[in-house]
Amino acid sequence: MRFAKPANRILFASSVIVTGAVAGAFVWLLLFVMNLGISFVWNILPEHFGPFFPLLACSIGGLVIGLFAKRFGSYPEDLDEVMAKVKRDGRYDYDKLGVMSAAALLPLFFGGPIGPEAGLTGAVAGICTWVGDRMKRFGSEFRQLTSVGTMAALSAIFTAPLFGFVAPLYGSVDENVDDRTIRIPKTWKIVVYLCAIAGALAAFAGLGALFGGGMSLPRFTDIHVGTVELLWLVPLALVGAAGGWLFCMGDGLFGRLSDKMGDRPVLKAVIAGTVLGVAGIVLPFAMFAGETQAEELGRMWTSMGALALLATGFVKVLLTPFCIRFGWRGGHFFPVIFAGVSIGYGMATLTGADPVFCLCACTAALVGGVMRQPLMAVLLLFLCFPVKGVIVMLAAAALGAIVPLPTAFRKKPREQEDPQSEDVPAESR
């Protein structure tokens, strides 16, 4: 990267830190609002209704989500779509930030088994693009603020700095990248992203400490790796891989079913809400993203029984793509990780092996099966489990990733579903 003026290097470095801090603060703000909405719907309102409140709340939620989508379109975009646009164009449209933010929050308010990462990352990318557009007169390098902000947002959302750091570098060697893409020397790129991530995590943690709120992946500190655990490693990984396989198969199947139903956002969202509500009555932990439920599950899993734990995990694995494909749009990482944790506890009950070891193997295999990228799966989960579990995670994630998927049911890119979301060439903006 060459700067038109030496002073621009200082300006750009400052902008990167500020951009990271803004990304972290915005993530905290939306998560704070999310927690307020969830608390109102699920802690206050149930006092006035009976045990069938989940069915009522989710059905009403489906109606609201469907009407919103009919009025404003299908938002937010999938995380992969957001990342693809940022990498390809170096920017992300920001003309509907309010719509994207509201669309990201609504399914979460009503107990959707989806994560906030897709909507939050898209909104942050849009904000950073807006800032970059107003600073581009200082040099073309300011176009990098969109990518910087995106990765900072991912680091804050998951409180996983390694994942946020490696994600942009992972795809930086694409030979088909447009010539307009800014090519930053690797050393400088490392500095840039580290500054952004530091700013994001500092703002996110600081606001959380002052005002509460926020979210993060579950943390497990103690793990025992003995002979019994090693003997169970492959069976545990296979069970987790089955969950990943089921997710991908369900995603493809539900996507095709949604396509056959045509452009009926209200009907599809209500169907998803009804199914979710029924599942929530039987298996309460099958609802929500799972970031806070993981702690609660950790306190009571010994009293639930293996069947309930396994059922919760596998039902959540199917509910997440079903809801996403039927209009409850959002991310899948948080619910998938929770599903792995629930399955891991179930297997610990059955096998007698160390619970954290079971969680480590099952979750890594499930996430690896969904992402199909073992290294990225491990980097995402790195802070969830002790360092002693890294080798276990690598082995399990690799096994999950190599489980073959039938071509007919492989994940279908979501940009094929919504013609209105087709990418607009950068020249036309």
N, C-alpha and C positions, 0 to 999 in steps of 0.2 A: 504494500500500500504506500503510495507516495502522496504526500500532502502538498497542496499548492503553497502553503506558507508554514514555516516551522511552528508558529504560534498555534496553528490549527491542531497540532498534535496534543497540546495541552487542553485545548478546547474540546477535542474529540474524547480524550481520556476522561475529562470531567463529565461530558455528556453521557458517556457509557455508565459511569457510576450512578449518575442521576437517573438515567433510564432504568437501570436495574432496581434502584430504590422505588421509582414510580411503579414498576411492574410488581414488586413485592407488596407495596402499599395497596395497589388496586386488587391484587389477589386477596389480601387480607380483608379488604372492604367487602368484596362480594361474598366471601366466606362468612363474614360477620353477619351480613344480611341473610345469607342462607340459614345460618343457625337460628336467627330470630324467627324466620318464617317457619322452620321445622318445629321449633319450640311452641309457637302459637298453634299450629295445626295439630300437633301430636301430643302436646302436654296440657294444653288448656281446653281445647274443644272436646276431647274424648270424655271429659267429666260429664258432659251433657248427653252422651249417647251410650249405647250398649256395646257388647262385644263385637258387633258387626260394623263398628266404626271404620276399620280399614277398607271394607268394601265400599262404604258410602264415600269416604274421603278420596279414594283412588278413582272411583267412577266420576265424581265431580271434577277431580283433577284432570282426568282424561278429556272431559268436555271442555274445560278451560284451555288445556294445551291444544286440543284440536281446533277450537275457534281462533286461538292466537295464530296457529300455523296457517289457517285458511285466510286470515287477514293479512299477515305479514310475510308468509313464506316459510320454508323449512330451515330453521335456524335452531341451534348453532351447527356449523359444519363439523364433521368428524376431525379429530386431532390429526390424522394422517393427511387429510385434505389441507388443513391449515399449514402444516409443515411443508407439504409439497408446494403450495403457492408461495410461501416465504422463500423457499430454496430456489424456486424457478424464477420468480419475479423480483425478489428482494423487497417485497412490499405486501400489504394486505389492506383491502378496502376498509375504510373507516366511516362510511356514510351512514351505517346502521348500527353503531355501537350500542345505543340504547336497546334496540330490538334484540341484538345478540345477547346482551347481558340478561334481559328479562327472560328470553327463551332458555338460557342456561339455568336460571334459577327456578322456573316454574316446575319442572319435573322433580327437582330436589325437594321443593316444598311439600309435594304430595307423596313423598316416600319412594320415588323412583329408584330402582337398583342400578343407578348410573353414577358416574363420577363427574365432577365439575371441570375437569381439566380441558375438555374440548372448547367449551364456551369461554372459559377464562383466558386460555391461550390465544384464541381468536381475537377477543376484545383487547388484550394487551398488545398483540401484534398490530391491530388497527391504530391504537393510541401511539405506538412507537413510529408507525409509518407517518402519521400526522405530524409528529415532531420532526422526523427526518425530512419531510417535504418542506418544512419551514426553515430548515437549517442547511439545505443542500447548496445554498449559495456559498457556504464556507468550504465546500469540497465534496466530491462524489463519495468519499468514505462515509459520510453521514447516512448513506443508504443502508449501511450495516446496522443501524439502530434497530430496525425491525427484527432482524435475526437475533441481535443481542437481547432485545426485550423478550422475544419468544423463549429463548433458552433460560433467561432469568426467571420468567414466569413458571416454567416447568420445574426449575429448582425449588422455587418457593412453594408451589402446590404440593409437591411430593416431599419437600424438605430432603431432597436427594441431590446434593451438589454434583456428585460424580455423574449421575444420569444427565443432569442439565448441561454439564461440561462436555461430555463425550457426544451427546446427540448431534450437535452441529458439525463436529469433526467427522462423525461417522459417514456422512454423505458428502463430504467436501472434495472427494476425488472423482466425482461423477464426470466422465469424459464427455457427456452430452450437455454440460452446463452451458448456457448462453454466454456469448462473449462479453455481454454487458455486465456479467457477474463480477463483483469486486473480489479479486484474489489476494487474500491477506497472507503474508508469510506466516508460517506455522508458529514461530515464536511469538510474534505480535498477536496472533489470534488467541493464543493461550492467555496472554496478559489481558486482552480485551474481555474474554469471557469470564476469567477469574474475577475481574473488577465488577462486571455486571452481576455475577452470581453473589459476590460478597455484598453488594449494595442491596440486592433483592432479599437475601436472607436476613440481613441486618434490619431492614425496614419491616419485614414480615414478623420476625421474632420480637422486635421492639414494640410494635403495635399490639402484638398478642400479649406481651407482658404487661402493657399498660391498660389495655381495655378488654383482654380476653378474646375468645373467638379463635378462628383459624382451624386447621386440621393438619394431620400428618399421617404417614404410614405407621402401622403398629410397630412397636419395638419389643424385642425379646433379647434378654441379656445373658441368660445361662443356657448352655447346651452341653449335653454329655454324649460323646461319641465313643461307644464301646463296641464289643464284638456283636452283641445283640442288635445294635443299631445298624452296623454295617451289613449284617445279614439281611436286614429288612430294607436296605437302601433301594434296590432295584424294584421290589414290589411296591414300595411307597411311591417311587417315581412313576411307575406305570399307572397307579391309581390317579395321581395328579395329571399325568399325560392324558388319561381318559377324559378328565375334565376339560383340558385344552382342546382335545379332539371334538368333544361334544359342543363346546362353544363355537368353534369354527363351522361345524356342520350345521348347528342351529342358526348361525348368522347367515349362511348361504340359503338355507331352507326358508327362514322367515323373510329374507329379502325377496325371494321369488314369490312367496305368498303375498307379500305386500304389493309387489308389482302387479300381480293378477287382480288385486282389488281396485287398482287404478287410483285416481286422484280423489280420495275420500279421507282427508285428514281427520275430520271429526269422528267418523265412524271408527277408523283404525285406532285413534288415540283412546276412545271410550272402551273399545275391546281390550286394549292393552291394560287400561286402568282396572277394568273388571277382573281380568285374569290376575293381575297383581294383587288386588284386594282380597280375592279368594285365597291366594297363596299366603298372603300376610296373616290371615286369620288362623291358618293351619301352622305356618312356619314364620313367626314374626321376624326372625333374623334374615329372611329372604328378601326383605325390603331394604331400602336405603342404600347409600353408597358403601357403608360398612366401616368407615374410618373410626367412628366412635363406638360402633357396635363391637368391634374387635376386642376392645378392653372389657366390655361387659361380658362377652363370650368367654374371655379368659378367666373371669371370676366364677362362672357357673357351668363350664363345660363338663365338669365331672358329674353333675347331676342331670345331664340331659340324655345321656345314652348314645351309643354309637350310631344307631339308626337315624335318630333325629339330627345328629351332627352331619352325617353323610348326606342325608336328604336335603338339609339346608344348603350345603355347598353345591350339590349338583343341580338343585332347583334354581339357585341363584345364577349358576352358569348358563342356564337356559333362559331365565327371565330377563337377563341383561340384554342379550341381542334381540330378544323378542320385543321388549319395550323400545329399544333404539330403532329398530326397523319399523315399528308401528307408530312412530311419531314422538316418543319420549326421548328426544335426542340428547346425547351427551357422551361422556367418555366411558370406558370400560375397565380401566386399570384398577381403581379402588374396589369395585365389586368383585373383580376377578381375584384380587389378592385376598379379600375377605373369604371368598369361596374356598381358596386354597387353605386358609387358616382353619376354616370349619371342617374341611375334609381331613386335614392333618390331625385335629383333635379327635375326630372319629376314628382314624386309624391308630392313634395312640391308645385309645380305649380298647380297641380290638387286639393290638399287638403287645401292649405292655412296654413298648420302647419309649425312650425319652420323648416327652411331648414336643419340646422345641425342635428336636431332630426331625420328628414326623412333620411338623409344620414347615420346617425348612425344605425338606425334600418334596413334599406335596405341592407347596406353593410355588417353588421354583419350576417344577415340572409343568404345572398348570400355566404359569405366566410364559414360560418358554414355548409351550404348545400354542398359545394364543399369538405371541409376538413373532414366532419362528426365527428369533434372533437370540441365541443363548446368552451372549455377552451382554447385550442390552438388558436382558431380563435380570441378570445378576447385578448389573450396575444400578438398576431400579430398586432392587431388594437389598442392596449392600448394607444399608444402615438398619434394616429390619432385624437382622440376625447377627450373632456374634461372628468375629473374624474366623473362628474355628469352623464355621459352617460354610465358608466360601467354596471349598472343594466340593462339598455336598451339593451346594447350589449349582455349581458349574456342571457337575455330572447329571443332576436331575434335569436342569434346563436343557442340556444337550439332548437328553433322551426324549424330553417332551417335544423338542423342535423337529426331531427326525421322524416322528410318527406320521406316516403318510396320510394325506387327505384325498378322498375321491374327487376327481376333477369336477364332477357335476354339482358338488356341494361346497366348493371352495368359496371363500369370501369374495363377494362381488363388490367392486369399488362403488362407493356411494355416489360418486359423481355421475354414474350411469343411471341412477334412480331419479334424480331431480334435474331435468333439463335447465331449470332456471338457475342452477348453481354452476353452470358451465363457466370455465375460466375465461376471462376477458383479456385479450392480449394487452401487454403493458403499453403498446403504442396508442391504443384506443382510449386509455383512461385520461 
